Amino acid sequence: MLWRWLAGGMILFLVVSCSPLPGQGEAVPASPAATASPSLPEVVLTSTPPLPEEILAIVPASQPVQTEEPQMKFWQEPAGCRPSEEQWGETPNEWLAYADSLLGWTRPLAKRALPRIWHPQKKETLPSRDGVYAFDVSDVRPRYLIQQALNALHVAGFAAWLRRDSQGALEILSVPLTPQTLGGVWGEYLQAYWLSPVSSPSGDERIIPTMKLTPCRWMTESGMAPNVPAGTMEQAHWELPDWAEAANAYLAETSEQAYRVAFRINWLGDGENEGPRTMCGPLAWSILYDAQSFPPGYGEWSEGPKTFWLPKPSVNGRPWSLFPSETYLVRRFNEPAGTFDFSQFPLAAGDVLYLYGKGDGFDHVALVTEVDEQGNVYSVTNRVWVEPELRFAIQRMVLYNAHDPTVGILRNEWAKDRINGRTGHGGFEMFRWRWRQKQLNGQTVQIAVEVGDTLPLLAMKWHTPPEQIAAANGLTNDTSLTVGMTVQIP
């Protein structure tokens, strides 16, 4: 069956690929539409200047699965939580107004409230009342703003769930943490929220996983939530991602193995229409995901590897525009990658390259997975050969060597091979997380606390142990942060 797909895919191979046939131009099938304006620098660089000041003076950055056990437990509430007396002195409608004040959206949540709410256990729509709301967020772009809304609703006093309606549109179900609600038809949505970081109400298959937050103190004091250390619900981790280890799971030396990897990534959703020709973006996404590199919380990137499929930053902004602009930096170079002087801008593990191929080559996405002591810069990515026979593989390869300009696929095959295809001769873009740039610079950065932040959550955003952040700011393990507060990240 694998080889039936190989033969049948030759027509598509002629028009689109991470490694298409040379001389076929850059025609591509309709790619996913851009969902956010590109956050690219205005300047187009044709040479290699030193790092500019805006890169050295970095601002906030912002995935979780494993939780690294901290040396100390942090008993903080998220930034934006209010004192118990203030909270219980208001109604859920006033809680909603508080959430909207934190968000500052042009079209507030109150204006997005739907009159009726689907209840899967009841199998009917119920009227919105007693502070239970459903908000239409189908038009919210970029998608990562939805996590900000979930955070604001949480500190305001709601268990907030992202889900899809019967037509597939996104909505937020918001259930107030009150004794009245706990004993009513929506009570399971309160109970399920605190069962675990990944729990959801039984029977509601429309729920979309998002990041949950540490409970506010008034929630635990009133018995509405468990008393757990900060970072537990967020699944906070802050270790440096191991991109090389994550990439090893995708190596494939034969065409059949490469097809099986593509089927496993399954970015089109059916498992057998994918192939190694157009997998460079989904492959990079998969390695980044497995290495837990993405910002914590929900965003369009969390919708799967298809979000990295057929990107083109210069046209649709993707994949860079999927992320909050304050979490990354991008550099654009018009000089061919094959002749570029990387000593002026060395690549680092975790960097993502978008290589432009002009009309006589192919565009390509490649993740830098490691840099060794000999100066070799590696990537694990897909390759296509047309001659002497059609063949596919996913290999660990040297992009370039910092000490020898004749070494590496950027300098050789991808720069010169017109038979099997060139890339990078139309210039390239480099994407780097700002937390990674901070580490490479060895500098302390100053950030402003956002709604929902705790020290473990900041540690996850910046891959810096929370104990170090606490020490740098003179904070104790039970000192809660406030929205807008200035924090030093060492």
C-alpha positions in Angstrom: 0.0 0.0 0.0 2.8 2.4 0.8 4.2 2.1 -2.7 0.7 2.6 -4.2 0.7 6.0 -2.5 4.2 6.6 -3.7 3.2 6.1 -7.3 -0.1 7.9 -7.0 1.6 10.9 -5.4 3.8 11.7 -8.3 1.4 14.2 -9.8 1.2 16.2 -6.6 5.0 15.9 -6.4 5.3 17.9 -9.6 3.6 21.0 -8.1 4.3 21.1 -4.4 6.8 19.9 -2.0 9.3 20.7 0.7 11.6 19.2 -1.9 9.9 19.5 -5.4 11.4 18.6 -8.7 13.8 21.4 -9.8 12.6 23.8 -12.4 9.0 23.4 -11.6 8.6 26.8 -9.9 6.8 27.4 -6.6 3.2 26.6 -7.5 1.5 25.2 -4.5 -2.0 23.9 -3.6 -4.2 26.1 -1.5 -2.6 26.4 1.8 -4.3 27.1 5.1 -5.3 30.7 5.3 -3.3 33.1 7.5 -5.0 33.7 10.8 -2.9 36.6 12.1 -0.9 39.4 10.6 2.8 38.5 10.2 5.0 39.8 13.0 8.1 40.2 10.9 10.7 43.0 11.1 10.3 45.8 8.6 13.9 45.7 7.6 15.1 43.2 5.0 18.8 42.4 5.7 21.1 41.8 2.8 24.3 41.5 5.0 25.1 40.3 8.5 25.2 43.2 11.0 25.7 42.5 14.7 22.7 41.8 16.9 20.6 45.0 17.2 19.6 46.5 20.5 16.0 45.4 20.3 17.1 41.8 20.3 19.5 42.3 23.2 16.8 44.0 25.2 14.3 41.2 25.3 10.8 41.4 26.6 8.3 38.7 27.7 8.0 35.3 26.3 5.6 32.8 27.0 3.7 23.5 26.8 3.5 21.4 29.3 3.1 17.7 29.8 5.7 16.7 32.4 6.1 18.6 35.6 9.5 19.3 37.0 9.5 19.0 40.8 10.7 22.3 42.2 13.1 22.5 45.1 10.5 24.4 47.0 6.7 24.5 46.6 5.1 27.8 45.7 1.9 28.7 47.4 0.9 31.6 45.2 -2.4 32.6 43.6 -2.4 33.8 40.0 -2.0 37.4 39.2 -5.4 39.1 39.0 -7.0 37.2 41.8 -8.8 39.3 44.4 -9.3 39.2 48.2 -12.1 36.9 49.4 -14.3 39.8 50.8 -14.1 41.6 47.5 -14.9 38.5 45.5 -17.9 37.4 47.6 -19.2 41.0 47.7 -20.0 40.8 44.0 -22.3 38.8 41.7 -21.2 36.6 38.8 -22.3 39.4 36.4 -19.9 41.7 38.2 -17.2 39.0 38.0 -17.7 39.0 34.2 -17.3 42.8 34.1 -14.0 42.4 36.0 -12.8 39.8 33.5 -13.6 42.2 30.7 -11.7 45.0 32.4 -8.6 42.8 32.5 -8.9 41.9 28.8 -9.8 45.3 27.4 -11.2 43.8 24.1 -13.0 46.1 21.7 -15.8 43.6 21.7 -16.0 42.4 25.3 -17.1 39.0 26.5 -20.3 40.5 27.8 -21.2 41.3 24.2 -20.3 37.8 23.1 -22.7 36.0 25.5 -25.1 33.5 23.8 -28.7 33.3 25.0 -28.7 29.5 25.2 -26.0 26.9 26.1 -25.7 23.3 25.0 -25.7 20.8 27.9 -24.4 17.4 26.6 -25.7 15.3 29.6 -29.2 16.9 29.3 -28.9 16.7 25.5 -30.6 20.1 25.2 -29.8 23.8 25.2 -30.4 25.6 28.5 -30.9 29.3 29.0 -27.9 31.3 30.2 -28.6 32.2 33.8 -27.2 32.2 37.3 -23.9 33.4 36.0 -23.3 30.5 33.6 -22.3 31.9 30.2 -21.3 30.7 26.7 -19.2 33.2 24.7 -18.8 33.2 21.0 -15.1 33.5 20.3 -15.1 32.1 16.7 -13.9 35.4 15.4 -11.0 35.9 17.8 -7.7 36.3 16.1 -5.0 35.5 16.8 -6.2 32.3 18.6 -3.7 32.7 21.5 -5.9 35.6 22.7 -8.5 32.9 23.7 -6.1 31.7 26.4 -5.9 35.2 27.7 -9.7 35.2 28.0 -9.7 31.9 29.8 -7.1 33.3 32.3 -9.1 36.4 32.9 -12.3 34.4 33.5 -10.4 32.1 35.9 -9.1 34.9 38.2 -12.6 36.6 38.0 -14.2 33.5 39.5 -15.2 31.1 36.7 -14.2 27.6 35.6 -13.8 28.3 31.9 -13.8 25.7 29.2 -13.0 26.1 25.5 -15.2 23.9 23.2 -16.9 23.8 19.8 -20.5 24.3 19.2 -22.6 22.0 16.9 -21.3 23.8 13.9 -17.7 23.6 14.9 -17.3 27.2 16.0 -15.3 28.0 19.1 -17.1 29.1 22.3 -16.0 29.5 25.9 -18.3 27.9 28.5 -17.9 29.8 31.7 -19.3 28.4 35.0 -19.1 30.5 38.2 -17.5 29.0 41.3 -20.5 29.4 43.6 -22.2 26.9 45.9 -25.4 27.4 44.0 -23.8 26.3 40.7 -21.9 23.4 42.3 -25.3 21.9 43.4 -26.9 22.5 40.0 -27.0 21.1 36.5 -23.5 22.7 35.7 -21.9 21.4 38.9 -19.9 18.7 37.1 -18.1 21.3 35.1 -16.8 22.8 38.4 -15.8 19.4 39.8 -14.1 18.2 36.6 -12.0 21.3 36.3 -10.0 20.5 39.5 -9.7 16.7 39.1 -6.5 17.0 37.1 -4.7 19.4 34.7 -6.2 17.4 31.8 -9.6 16.3 33.1 -12.9 17.3 31.4 -16.6 16.8 32.1 -17.8 13.3 31.1 -19.9 13.2 28.0 -18.8 16.6 26.6 -16.7 15.6 23.6 -16.6 19.1 22.3 -14.1 20.3 25.0 -10.7 21.4 23.6 -7.7 21.0 26.0 -6.3 24.3 27.2 -4.1 25.4 30.1 -5.8 25.5 33.5 -4.6 27.8 36.3 -3.8 27.5 40.0 -6.8 28.3 42.1 -7.2 31.7 43.8 -6.9 31.7 47.6 -10.6 32.6 48.0 -11.5 29.5 46.0 -9.5 27.2 48.3 -10.6 29.0 51.5 -14.3 28.5 50.5 -13.8 24.9 49.6 -14.6 25.5 45.9 -11.1 24.3 44.8 -8.3 22.1 46.2 -5.3 23.7 47.8 -2.5 22.7 45.4 0.9 24.3 44.8 1.2 26.9 42.1 2.2 25.3 38.8 0.3 22.1 39.4 -2.7 22.8 37.2 -0.4 24.4 34.6 1.9 21.3 34.5 4.7 23.8 34.9 8.2 22.7 33.6 11.2 24.8 32.8 14.0 22.5 31.7 15.7 23.2 28.4 14.1 21.3 25.5 16.1 18.4 24.1 15.4 18.9 20.4 18.0 16.3 19.3 16.5 13.6 21.5 12.9 14.4 20.3 14.1 14.4 16.6 15.5 10.8 16.9 12.0 9.4 16.9 11.4 10.6 13.3 14.6 9.3 11.6 13.8 7.2 8.5 16.5 5.9 6.1 14.1 4.3 3.5 11.2 5.6 1.5 8.8 3.2 3.2 10.0 4.3 6.7 9.6 8.0 5.6 6.0 7.3 4.5 5.3 5.6 7.8 6.6 8.6 9.7 4.4 10.9 7.6 1.4 8.7 8.3 2.1 8.8 12.0 2.4 12.6 12.1 -1.0 12.5 10.3 -1.4 16.3 9.7 -4.3 15.8 7.2 -6.3 13.7 9.7 -6.8 10.5 7.7 -3.4 8.9 8.2 -2.7 7.8 4.6 -2.8 10.8 2.4 0.4 12.4 3.9 3.8 11.8 2.4 7.5 12.8 2.9 7.3 15.3 0.0 5.5 18.1 1.9 6.2 17.1 5.5 9.0 19.6 6.4 6.6 21.9 8.3 4.6 19.2 10.1 7.9 17.4 10.9 9.4 20.5 12.5 6.1 21.1 14.4 6.2 17.5 15.7 9.8 17.8 17.0 9.0 21.1 18.6 5.9 19.7 20.3 7.6 16.5 21.6 10.4 18.7 23.0 7.8 20.8 24.7 9.1 24.0 23.0 5.8 25.8 22.5 4.5 28.6 24.7 2.2 27.4 27.6 -1.5 27.5 26.9 -3.8 27.4 23.9 -3.0 28.9 20.5 -3.4 28.0 16.9 -0.2 26.0 17.0 -1.8 23.7 19.5 -4.3 22.6 16.9 -1.8 20.2 15.4 1.0 19.8 12.8 -1.2 21.0 10.0 -0.7 24.6 11.3 2.9 24.3 10.0 1.9 22.7 6.7 2.7 24.7 3.5 3.7 27.9 5.3 5.3 30.9 3.6 6.1 33.8 6.0 6.5 36.3 3.2 3.0 35.6 2.0 0.8 34.2 4.8 2.9 35.0 7.9 2.9 31.3 9.0 4.3 29.7 10.9 5.7 32.7 12.8 2.4 34.5 13.1 0.8 31.7 15.0 2.7 32.8 18.1 2.5 36.0 20.3 5.0 38.4 18.8 6.6 39.1 22.2 7.6 35.4 22.5 10.0 35.3 19.5 12.3 37.2 17.2 12.7 36.8 13.4 15.6 37.7 11.2 15.2 37.9 7.4 18.3 37.6 5.1 18.3 38.0 1.3 21.7 36.6 0.9 21.7 32.9 -0.2 22.1 30.5 2.7 24.8 28.7 0.8 27.1 31.7 1.0 25.9 33.4 4.2 28.5 34.1 6.8 27.0 32.4 9.9 29.8 33.5 12.1 28.0 36.9 12.2 24.8 35.3 13.2 25.4 31.7 14.5 22.4 29.4 14.6 21.5 27.7 17.8 19.5 24.5 18.8 15.8 25.3 18.7 16.1 27.8 15.8 13.7 27.3 12.9 14.7 28.2 9.4 12.5 29.0 6.5 14.5 28.7 3.3 13.3 30.3 0.1 13.9 28.6 -3.2 13.0 31.2 -5.8 11.5 29.8 -9.0 14.0 27.1 -9.7 14.0 25.4 -6.3 11.9 24.6 -3.3 11.0 26.3 -0.1 11.9 24.3 3.1 11.4 24.4 6.9 14.2 23.0 9.0 14.6 22.9 12.8 18.1 23.2 14.2 18.2 20.2 16.6 21.8 20.5 18.0 25.2 22.1 17.7 28.2 20.0 18.7 31.7 21.0 20.0 33.2 20.8 16.6 30.9 23.5 15.3 28.6 21.3 13.3 25.0 22.6 13.2 22.5 19.8 12.7 18.9 19.4 11.6 16.7 16.4 11.3 14.5 16.9 8.3 13.1 15.3 5.2 15.0 14.8 1.9 14.0 13.9 -1.6 16.1 12.5 -4.4 15.0 12.3 -8.0 18.1 10.7 -9.4 19.5 8.1 -9.7 16.0 7.0 -8.5 13.1 8.6 -6.6 13.8 8.2 -2.9 12.8 9.8 0.4 14.4 9.8 3.8 14.4 11.8 7.1 18.0 12.3 8.2 20.1 14.0 10.8 22.3 16.2 8.6 24.9 18.9 9.1 23.5 22.3 7.9 26.9 24.0 8.1 30.1 23.9 10.1 31.1 27.1 12.0 34.8 26.6 11.2 34.8 25.1 7.7 32.7 26.9 5.0 32.8 23.9 2.7 30.9 21.6 5.0 27.2 21.1 5.2 24.1 20.6 3.1 23.4 24.4 3.0 26.8 24.9 1.4 26.6 21.9 -1.0 23.5 19.9 -2.1 20.9 22.6 -1.3 23.0 25.3 -2.8 24.2 23.5 -6.0 22.2 20.4 -6.8 19.8 21.4 -9.7 18.8 17.8 -10.3 17.5 16.9 -6.9 16.6 20.5 -6.0 18.0 23.6 -4.4 16.8 25.7 -1.5 17.9 28.8 0.4 19.2 30.5 -2.7 16.3 32.9 -2.4 17.3 33.9 1.1 16.0 32.7 4.4 14.4 33.6 7.7 15.4 32.6 11.2 12.9 32.2 14.0 14.2 32.1 17.6 12.3 32.0 20.9 13.1 35.1 23.1 13.7 32.9 26.1 16.3 31.1 24.1 17.9 34.4 23.0 18.0 35.4 26.7 19.9 32.2 27.5 22.3 32.6 24.6 23.0 36.2 25.6 23.4 35.3 29.3 21.4 38.4 30.2 18.7 39.2 32.7 15.5 40.5 31.2 12.7 42.6 32.6 9.1 41.6 32.0 5.6 42.7 33.1 3.4 40.2 34.9 0.3 39.2 33.0 -3.1 37.9 34.2 -2.8 34.4 35.6 1.0 34.5 36.1 2.7 32.8 39.1 6.4 32.2 39.5 6.2 28.6 38.2 4.2 29.8 35.1 6.9 32.5 34.5 9.5 29.7 34.9 7.7 27.8 32.2 7.5 30.8 29.9 11.2 31.6 30.3 12.7 28.1 31.0 14.2 29.4 34.2 13.8 27.7 37.6 11.2 29.6 39.7 13.7 29.6 42.7 16.1 31.7 40.6 13.3 34.1 39.6 12.2 34.4 43.3 15.8 35.1 44.5 16.4 37.7 41.8 13.3 39.6 42.9 13.5 39.1 46.6 10.2 37.1 46.6 9.2 34.3 48.9 7.4 31.2 47.9 4.0 32.5 49.1 4.3 36.0 47.6 1.7 36.4 44.8 2.4 38.5 41.8 0.2 41.4 40.6 -0.8 42.3 37.1 1.7 44.8 35.6 4.3 44.1 38.2 7.9 44.3 37.0 9.9 41.0 37.4 13.5 40.3 36.6 14.2 37.0 34.8 17.8 35.9 35.5 
